[in-house]
Amino acid sequence: MCATRVARVLVGAALVLGILFGDRAVADSPEELNAAALDVHAFRPVEGPSSGPEVYYQVVETADGPLLRGSYRPGMQSVTMGAPVPDHLKQRVRRVSWSWSARAFPNQGDECREGRGDSAASVSLAFKRGMKWYVLKYVWSSVSPLGAVCDRKRTLVLARDAIVLESGGEPGTARREVIDVRRAFIDHFAGGDPDAEVPDLVGIGLMTDGDQTGSESGADWTGFELQY
C-alpha cells in the first residue's frame, strides 16, 4: 500500500497561512472536496516520438488498478506523456493528487545541475493564460536536495519551475502526493499574492528519462485525482 505523506517540501520562506510546507497540501485539512479520477489510459505522447516502440510507456493492469509504467533505456529519445484536464474542471481544481514509484534512478541525475537534468519521475502541472504557459514540474530526483527549486525559466510565453518533491530512496518505494494547485501557483508565479488570479489548469504531464546522463530510468504512476 502506498504511504500517504504530509508535505515537507520547502520552496521559500513565505508559507501560506501556515498550513503548507512548500507545495504539498496538508493531508488532514478539514475541507472536504469532490474528486474526479484521471485515468492513466488518457495519457498520450505530447513531446518526442508519438508511436511505436520509441514510446517507452505502457499501461499495466494490476490487482489494485491500472498504472502507467515508463522504462527509459540509453539511446532513446525522451518522451513526455500528457493528459488534458476536462474543460469543466480547468478553473475548479483545488488539488491534484497521485501515487508514484521510482523503479530506476538515472545515474547522478540532478535537475539542479546543467547537463545532468534527468529524473526518475516527474509530474508537471500546466496552466495557461492567453498565449502564456506556466508549468510546475515536480520531480523525483536521484540526488537533488529535497525541496530545491531548479531549472527556472521566465520568458514572454513560458514560466517554469522544477521542484524536487522526492529525492533518492529505495527503488520501488511508492509515495502519495497532494498538491494545492492555487497555493503552488501563487507561491511560484505570483509572488505570494493571495489575491492573484490563477489561470486555467489545462493539463498534466509526466516523464521519466535518462538522456543527459546516458543511463536507465523508470517509474510508475497511478491514482491521479483532480479535487475540486
C-alpha positions as CSV (number, residue, x, y, z in Angstrom):
1,M,0.0,0.0,0.0
2,C,1.3,3.5,-0.8
3,A,2.4,5.7,2.0
4,T,0.4,8.9,2.3
5,R,2.7,11.6,3.3
6,V,2.2,15.2,4.5
7,A,4.3,17.7,2.6
8,R,7.8,18.6,3.7
9,V,9.0,20.5,0.7
10,L,10.3,24.0,1.4
11,V,10.2,26.2,-1.7
12,G,10.8,29.5,0.0
13,A,10.5,31.4,3.3
14,A,6.9,32.5,2.7
15,L,4.3,30.0,4.0
16,V,0.7,30.5,3.1
17,L,-1.5,30.7,6.2
18,G,1.0,28.4,8.0
19,I,-0.5,25.2,6.6
20,L,1.8,24.5,3.8
21,F,5.4,23.4,3.6
22,G,6.3,24.4,0.0
23,D,3.8,23.0,-2.4
24,R,2.1,20.0,-0.8
25,A,-1.2,20.4,0.9
26,V,-1.8,19.3,4.5
27,A,-3.3,15.8,4.3
28,D,-5.7,16.3,7.2
29,S,-7.2,19.6,6.1
30,P,-10.9,19.8,7.3
31,E,-12.0,20.9,3.9
32,E,-13.9,18.2,2.0
33,L,-13.6,18.3,-1.8
34,N,-15.1,16.3,-4.6
35,A,-12.7,14.2,-6.6
36,A,-12.6,13.2,-10.3
37,A,-10.3,10.4,-11.3
38,L,-7.9,11.0,-14.2
39,D,-7.5,7.6,-15.9
40,V,-3.9,6.7,-16.8
41,H,-5.2,5.4,-20.1
42,A,-5.8,9.1,-21.0
43,F,-2.1,9.9,-21.2
44,R,-0.7,10.2,-24.7
45,P,2.7,11.3,-26.1
46,V,2.9,15.1,-26.3
47,E,6.7,15.5,-26.8
48,G,9.1,13.2,-28.6
49,P,8.1,10.2,-30.7
50,S,4.3,9.6,-30.8
51,S,4.1,6.0,-31.7
52,G,5.9,2.7,-32.0
53,P,8.5,1.1,-29.7
54,E,10.1,4.6,-29.2
55,V,7.3,5.4,-26.8
56,Y,8.6,3.7,-23.8
57,Y,5.4,3.9,-21.6
58,Q,2.7,1.3,-21.2
59,V,-0.4,0.8,-19.1
60,V,0.0,-2.2,-16.8
61,E,-3.2,-3.7,-15.3
62,T,-2.7,-4.7,-11.7
63,A,-4.9,-6.1,-8.9
64,D,-5.0,-2.5,-7.5
65,G,-5.9,-1.0,-10.8
66,P,-4.1,0.3,-13.9
67,L,-0.7,2.1,-13.6
68,L,1.3,3.8,-16.3
69,R,4.9,2.4,-16.4
70,G,7.8,4.2,-18.1
71,S,11.1,2.4,-18.8
72,Y,13.8,4.5,-20.4
73,R,16.9,2.9,-21.9
74,P,20.1,4.8,-23.0
75,G,19.9,5.9,-26.6
76,M,16.2,6.5,-26.6
77,Q,14.7,9.9,-27.4
78,S,12.9,11.4,-24.4
79,V,9.1,11.2,-24.4
80,T,6.7,13.2,-22.3
81,M,3.2,11.9,-21.8
82,G,0.3,14.2,-21.2
83,A,-3.5,14.3,-20.4
84,P,-5.9,17.2,-20.6
85,V,-7.9,18.5,-17.7
86,P,-11.6,18.3,-18.5
87,D,-13.0,21.7,-19.6
88,H,-15.5,21.9,-16.7
89,L,-12.7,21.5,-14.1
90,K,-10.0,23.8,-15.5
91,Q,-10.9,26.6,-13.2
92,R,-12.3,24.5,-10.4
93,V,-9.4,22.2,-9.5
94,R,-8.1,22.9,-6.0
95,R,-5.7,19.9,-5.5
96,V,-4.1,17.3,-7.7
97,S,-3.0,14.0,-6.1
98,W,-1.3,10.9,-7.4
99,S,0.9,7.9,-6.4
100,W,4.2,7.2,-8.0
101,S,7.1,4.8,-7.6
102,A,10.7,5.3,-8.8
103,R,11.9,2.0,-10.2
104,A,15.3,3.0,-11.6
105,F,17.2,6.2,-10.9
106,P,19.3,7.8,-13.6
107,N,23.0,7.9,-12.6
108,Q,23.6,11.1,-10.7
109,G,20.5,12.7,-12.3
110,D,20.2,16.2,-10.9
111,E,17.6,18.7,-12.1
112,C,19.7,21.4,-10.4
113,R,22.8,20.8,-12.4
114,E,23.2,21.7,-16.1
115,G,23.8,18.7,-18.3
116,R,22.6,16.2,-15.6
117,G,18.9,17.1,-15.6
118,D,17.4,13.6,-15.6
119,S,14.9,12.4,-13.0
120,A,13.4,9.0,-12.3
121,A,9.9,10.6,-12.5
122,S,8.2,13.9,-12.9
123,V,4.7,15.2,-12.9
124,S,4.1,18.6,-14.5
125,L,1.0,20.8,-13.9
126,A,0.4,23.1,-16.9
127,F,-1.5,26.4,-16.6
128,K,-2.4,28.7,-19.5
129,R,-3.4,32.3,-19.7
130,G,-3.8,33.7,-23.2
131,M,-0.6,32.7,-25.0
132,K,1.5,32.2,-21.9
133,W,2.2,28.8,-20.2
134,Y,3.0,28.3,-16.6
135,V,4.5,24.9,-15.7
136,L,5.2,23.5,-12.2
137,K,7.3,20.4,-12.7
138,Y,7.5,18.1,-9.7
139,V,10.4,15.7,-9.8
140,W,11.6,12.6,-8.1
141,S,15.4,13.1,-8.3
142,S,18.3,10.8,-7.9
143,V,20.4,13.2,-5.9
144,S,19.0,16.8,-5.9
145,P,18.3,18.2,-2.4
146,L,14.7,17.7,-1.2
147,G,12.7,20.9,-1.7
148,A,15.1,22.5,-4.1
149,V,13.6,24.7,-6.9
150,C,15.6,24.4,-10.1
151,D,15.6,24.9,-13.8
152,R,13.7,28.2,-13.5
153,K,12.7,29.7,-16.8
154,R,10.9,33.1,-17.4
155,T,10.1,34.2,-20.9
156,L,7.2,36.1,-22.6
157,V,5.5,32.8,-23.3
158,L,6.7,30.4,-20.6
159,A,7.3,30.4,-16.9
160,R,8.5,27.2,-15.4
161,D,9.9,25.9,-12.1
162,A,11.1,22.4,-11.3
163,I,10.5,21.4,-7.7
164,V,12.2,18.4,-6.0
165,L,9.3,16.7,-4.3
166,E,11.2,13.4,-3.7
167,S,14.9,12.6,-3.7
168,G,16.5,9.2,-3.7
169,G,15.2,6.3,-1.7
170,E,14.8,2.6,-2.3
171,P,13.8,1.7,-5.8
172,G,10.2,0.5,-5.9
173,T,9.0,2.6,-2.9
174,A,5.6,4.1,-3.6
175,R,4.6,7.6,-2.4
176,R,1.3,9.5,-2.4
177,E,1.5,13.2,-3.2
178,V,-1.1,16.0,-2.8
179,I,-0.5,19.4,-4.4
180,D,-2.6,22.5,-3.5
181,V,-2.8,23.9,-7.0
182,R,-3.8,27.5,-6.2
183,R,-1.2,28.0,-3.5
184,A,1.5,26.4,-5.5
185,F,0.9,28.7,-8.5
186,I,0.7,31.8,-6.2
187,D,4.0,30.9,-4.4
188,H,5.9,30.3,-7.7
189,F,4.4,32.8,-10.2
190,A,2.5,35.5,-8.3
191,G,5.0,36.5,-5.6
192,G,2.8,35.0,-2.8
193,D,-0.1,37.4,-3.5
194,P,-3.2,35.6,-2.1
195,D,-5.5,37.7,-4.3
196,A,-3.7,36.8,-7.5
197,E,-5.8,35.3,-10.4
198,V,-4.8,31.7,-11.1
199,P,-5.2,30.7,-14.8
200,D,-6.8,27.5,-16.0
201,L,-5.1,24.3,-15.2
202,V,-5.2,22.8,-18.7
203,G,-3.1,19.6,-18.5
204,I,-0.9,17.2,-16.6
205,G,2.3,15.8,-18.0
206,L,4.7,13.1,-16.8
207,M,8.1,11.8,-17.8
208,T,11.0,9.5,-16.9
209,D,14.2,9.9,-18.8
210,G,18.0,9.4,-18.7
211,D,19.2,11.0,-22.0
212,Q,21.5,13.5,-20.4
213,T,23.2,11.0,-18.1
214,G,23.1,8.2,-20.6
215,S,21.5,5.8,-18.0
216,E,18.4,3.8,-17.4
217,S,15.4,5.4,-15.7
218,G,12.0,4.1,-14.8
219,A,8.8,4.9,-12.8
220,D,5.2,4.0,-12.3
221,W,2.3,6.4,-11.9
222,T,-1.3,5.8,-10.7
223,G,-4.2,7.1,-8.8
224,F,-4.4,10.6,-10.3
225,E,-7.2,12.7,-8.8
226,L,-8.5,16.2,-9.5
227,Q,-10.0,17.5,-6.3
228,Y,-12.5,20.4,-6.6
